[in-house]
Amino acid sequence: MVLEVDDVPRIIYGPEYMLSGNLERLKKRSLSKKRNMALNEFALGVESLERFVRQEPLYRVHECVFGVLAMESEPVDPRL
């Protein structure tokens, strides 16, 4: 089901998303940018935890945290 919010279509997953036609359409979406951003955010989060556990100065921990926050502010296609 697609819901129009502020003239932007938003996908709402329901029981019918498992239908073959819907699954094919969903698989064709280009998710590489969003996937790469999620992996980079995860890696920065792990790095910040490792720095914290090694008892590095807080500014070193915050470098990673601010990197994650900056990446989250990047515009990404809301339909993804």
N, C-alpha and C positions, 0 to 999 in steps of 0.2 A: 504494500500500500504506500502511496506517496502522498504526503501532506504538504500543502503549500503554506509556507510561513514567510511573510515579507517577500512574496514573489520568488522565493527560493524553494525548489522542491527538496523535501527531506524524506529520506527513506525510513519507513517504520516497518520493522520486520514483524511479520505475523506468521501464522501457520502455513500460509500459501507460499512463503518464500522458498519452500522445499520443492515446489513444482519445477519440472525440468526447464521450462522456458525462463523462469525467474532465476534459477541457479546459473544458467548460461549467461544471462545478462549481467549478473553480479560478478561472475568470473572474468568478464571482459573489461571490468574497470581497471584502470591503471593505478595500482596502489603502491608502486615502488617508492615514490617520494615519501608517502606517509609511513611506509614500513621502515625506510632508512632513517627517517627522523626518530621513530620510536626506538629503533636499535641504538642510535646515537645517544638519545636521552637515557636509555637504560645503562649504557656503558658509562656515561658521565655519573649517573647515580651510584653505580658500583665503585667507580673510582673515588667518589667523595667519601663513601663508607670506608674504603680501604685507607684513605688518608686519615680519616678520623680515628680508626683503630690503631694506626701507626703513631698516633698522637702528634701528627704534624700540626703546625700552627693553623688556627682557624681560618686565616685568610686563604690558605691553600685549599681547605675544604670548601670554602665559599666560592672559590673560582669555579669549581665544578657545578655547584648549586646554581650560581648565576648563569652558567652556560646552559643548564637545563631550562631555566626560566626564559632565557633569550630564545631558545629554540621553540618553546611553547608559544611565544608571541609571533612566530613566523606564520604568515597566512597560508592556510591549506584549504583546498577546495572543500567546502562543507558537505558536498555530496558523497565524499569518500567515507 
